[in-house]
């Protein structure tokens, strides 16, 4: 069984999946046949992990068009449709391709569950989770535990091996404490090249 967090930690609420997985791993231990993996934005590189799995549980930020922080659970055939309903970034396009390729190869997991959270902010490069989304992490963990219990897996209080999670340097506490505030650091790109910059500014 594969519990997979996908998304980009650098784009605010896009990081919901990996952050929820990180919190899950910090609170619970699982049997050896349950693998926790931070898939980031790796796209097709995740295919071998899906091919090995009989059941797949995905944690992700998904634009359902709902109020920020709303948690939605979808299963099996509904999952690819929801991931593609309104793509927020390249990682969702890539993961749709992973699911389609696994299906074409006859290696799609028999069970697939998506636990998705409606983002509030995606255009804050270097920003962290917004409060409305971060507040849903405990609910997402409860949903994961409930789904795994239905699959016959019982979690135990403790910690999971962090080898396949984000590097400790960019885990949530380190990331939030170490990044500069928006007032002193541009998070949208190089401000010398914004459309509003004058020609003289661009030439430097």
Residue pairs with C-beta under 8 A, 6 or more apart in sequence:
1 33
1 34
1 35
1 53
1 54
1 55
1 56
1 57
1 148
1 151
1 153
2 34
2 35
2 37
2 49
2 50
2 52
2 53
2 55
2 56
2 57
2 109
3 21
3 24
3 34
3 35
3 36
3 37
3 57
3 59
3 144
3 148
4 17
4 21
4 37
4 39
4 46
4 49
4 56
4 57
4 58
4 59
5 17
5 18
5 19
5 20
5 21
5 22
5 36
5 37
5 38
5 39
5 58
5 59
5 60
6 17
6 18
6 39
6 40
6 41
6 46
6 58
6 59
6 60
6 91
6 95
7 14
7 15
7 16
7 17
7 18
7 40
7 41
7 60
7 61
7 91
8 14
8 15
8 40
8 41
8 89
8 91
9 15
9 18
9 19
9 40
9 166
9 170
9 175
10 125
10 126
11 89
11 122
11 123
11 124
11 125
11 127
12 119
12 120
12 121
12 122
12 123
12 124
12 127
12 128
12 129
12 130
13 61
13 68
13 117
13 119
13 120
13 121
13 122
13 129
13 130
13 133
14 61
14 88
14 89
14 91
14 119
14 122
15 61
15 128
15 129
16 59
16 60
16 61
16 117
16 119
16 129
16 133
16 136
16 137
16 140
17 39
17 58
17 59
17 60
17 61
18 38
18 39
18 40
18 59
18 165
18 166
19 129
19 134
19 137
19 172
20 59
20 115
20 117
20 137
20 140
20 141
20 144
21 36
21 37
21 38
21 59
21 165
22 38
22 165
22 166
22 171
22 172
23 137
23 138
23 141
23 172
24 36
24 141
24 144
24 160
25 36
25 159
25 160
25 161
25 162
25 165
26 159
26 160
27 141
27 157
27 158
27 159
28 141
28 145
28 155
28 156
28 157
28 158
28 159
28 160
29 155
29 156
29 157
29 158
29 159
29 160
30 36
30 148
30 153
30 155
30 156
30 160
31 153
31 154
34 148
34 153
35 49
35 53
35 164
36 160
36 161
36 164
36 165
37 46
37 49
37 164
38 164
38 165
38 166
39 46
39 49
39 95
40 91
40 166
41 89
41 90
41 91
41 94
42 94
43 90
43 91
43 94
43 95
43 97
43 98
44 94
44 97
44 98
44 101
46 95
46 98
47 98
47 101
47 102
50 56
50 98
50 99
50 102
50 107
50 108
50 109
51 102
51 105
51 107
53 109
54 109
54 110
54 111
55 109
55 110
55 111
55 112
55 113
55 151
56 109
56 111
56 112
56 113
57 112
57 113
57 115
57 144
57 147
57 148
58 79
58 95
58 112
58 113
58 114
58 115
58 116
59 115
59 116
59 140
59 144
60 83
60 92
60 95
60 114
60 115
60 116
60 117
61 88
61 116
61 117
61 118
61 119
61 122
61 133
62 72
62 82
62 83
62 85
62 88
62 92
62 114
62 116
62 117
62 118
63 85
63 86
63 88
63 118
63 119
64 70
64 72
64 82
64 85
64 116
64 118
65 86
65 118
66 72
66 118
67 118
68 118
68 119
68 120
68 130
68 132
68 133
69 117
69 118
69 120
69 132
69 133
69 135
69 136
70 117
70 118
71 115
71 116
71 117
71 118
71 136
71 139
71 140
71 143
72 82
72 114
72 115
72 116
72 117
72 118
73 113
73 114
73 115
73 116
73 143
73 147
74 82
74 113
74 114
74 116
75 111
75 112
75 113
75 114
76 111
76 112
76 113
78 114
79 99
79 112
79 113
79 114
80 96
80 99
80 100
82 114
82 116
83 92
83 95
83 96
83 99
83 114
84 92
84 96
87 93
88 119
88 122
89 122
99 108
99 112
102 108
102 109
111 151
113 147
115 140
115 143
115 144
115 147
117 133
117 136
117 140
118 133
119 130
119 133
120 130
120 132
120 133
121 127
121 130
123 188
124 182
124 187
124 188
125 187
125 188
125 189
126 179
126 185
126 187
127 179
127 182
127 187
128 134
128 172
128 175
128 176
128 179
129 172
145 155
148 154
148 155
162 168
165 171
168 174
179 185
188 194
191 197
192 201
192 202
192 204
193 202
